[in-house]
Amino acid sequence: FGIVEVKEVLGEGGMGVVYRVRRRGWRRDLAMKIPRIGEGSAAETLPSVERECHTWAGLPLHAHVTCCHFVQRYERLPIIFIELVGGGSLLDGIASGRVYAGGPEAALQRMLRIAWDAARGLAHSHAHSFVHQDVKPGNILLTGNNRAKVTDFGLARAAARSGAGDEAAMAAFAGLTPAYCS
């Protein structure tokens, strides 16, 4: 990828692989997501993923929504360049016990703040006619001081619009989480 230097793999999920990259010229690290697209569905899915990510990139900035900086096609895949949020996901925070640190009162305050932040991010997207469709702990990122930012706008919506069919097919095809998708 000529415009970036890949630093490390941050994670893998049903929707693709996320890397920490350094954007040449910006001297800034970003998250770069490469969608995982099945061979049989690529022709109809790629334009939808790309279109929805461009919509995400057009969403006005908000403190509780990760910024999609831009989408660039590399060979046949849309590559999504997203704000890098350094505290991991809420799912990571739950698994590691970080969100529970400091005893019950501190944990309750932290969880309420995370819930409030996520709700504000979702309200912002809804105010701009954009529905997430896959809100779950893995799609809520935490900053170093446990402030929440909703992420992965576009990918779930694009998959749902592609006409993937039933819930199981959609989950396998698009990385949607049946227990969380609307």
N, C-alpha and C positions, 0 to 999 in steps of 0.2 A: 504494500500500500504506500505509494510514493509520498503522500502528504503526512504520514504518521510513522512513528517508530513504535513497534509493539514492545511493551515493557513486561507484561505478565498476564496470565489468564486469571480473571477475577472469579469466574464461575460459569457453570453450564446449567441449562434448564431445558424445558420442553420447547421453548421458543428459539434457542440458539446458544451461542457462546459469547461471553462478555470479556473483553480485554481492557487492561489499562494501557493507554497509548499516549505518546507525547506528540502533540500536533506541531509539526515543524512550522516555524514562523511565529507561532503564538507563544511558544515556550510555556505551554500549559498542558497538564495531563487531562485526558478525557476518558470516558468509558466508550468503547466501541462495541456495538452489538452486531453480530452477523447472524441473521435469521437462519433457522434450520427449516428448510423447505424440502418436502418429499418430492421425489422425481416426477411422479404422476400428476402432481397438482401445481407444479411450478409455473406453468404458462398462465393459469388464471389467478394464482395467488400473488405472484411478484408485483404486478401492477397495483393490486389492492394494498399490499403491505407498504409499498412505496408511497402511494397516495395518502394513506392514513398517517404515515410518519411525517410527511410534508405538512399535514394538518396539525400534528402535534408540534412540529417546529414553529408553526404559526400561532400557537397558543400564547397569549401574552404572559410575560414572566410573572411568577408568583413565588413567594417564599416557601410554599409547601408543595410545589410541583417541580420535578426535575426538568431542567431545560433540555430540550432536544435542539442541539445547535444546528445540525444539518444532516441531510441524507445524501449519500453519494453512491452511485451505482459502480460496482467493481465487477468486471466481467458481466455475469448475469444477475448478481445479487445486489439488493439495496443494502448498503452498510449504514448503520445509524450511529451518529456521534452525539453522545449524551453527556450532560454534566456529571462529573465524577463526585459522588457523595461518599465520604470516607468512613462512615461508621458501620457499614454492613446493613443488612436488611433487618426488619423487625423479627423475621423468622430466625435469623442468626442470633439476635439479642435474646430471644426467648430460649433458644437451644443452649446458649452459653450461660444463661442466668443473669446476663448483664442488666436486663430490664427490672430484675427483682432485687438488685443490689441495694444495700443500705437499710434493709428492714421493710416491714409492711407499709408504714406511712410513706416513706420515700418512694417505694415501688408504686403505690397507688397514685401519688402525685405525678410520677414519671409516665405511667400508663395513661392517665387522664390527659396529660399534655400531648402525648403521641396521638391519642384518639382525636383530640381537638385539632391538632395540626393536619392530620389526614383528612378530617371532615372539611376543614377550610380549603385544602387543596382540591378535593372533589367538588366542593361548592363552586370554586373558581372555574373548574373545567365545565361544570354543568351550566354555569352562567354564560359560557361561550359555546353552548350547544354541543358539547363533546362529552360522551359517556365512556367511562373506562371499560367496563364489562368484565374485569378480572381482578377485582380488589381482593387482596389476600396479604398475609404477613410478608411473603416474599417480594411483593410489589410495593412495599412501603420501606423506603430507605431511611436510615438514621444518620444524622450528622454526629460529629464527635461529642456534642453535648446533648444528644438524644432528642433533637428536634426532628420531626418527620417530614419526608417529602414523598409524594406519590410518584411512582414511575411506571414505565412500560405502557404508556398511552400509545394507541395506534396499532400495536401488534394484535391485541385481542380483538379490537373492533374490526380490523382488516380481515382477520380469519373468520369472524362471524358473518361478515358481509359476503364472503366468497362462496357461500352456499355449501359449506362442507357437509351439511346434513345433520344426522342425529348426534346426540351428545357425545357418545363414545368416539364417533368419527371425528368430531370437532376437537375433542381433547387430544386424540392421537395426531391429528393433522396440524393443529394450530397451537398446541401447548396450552390451551385453555384448561382451567381447573374446574371440572363439573360442579364441585361443591361451592364454588365462588362465582362462577360466571352468571350473568343475568340473562 
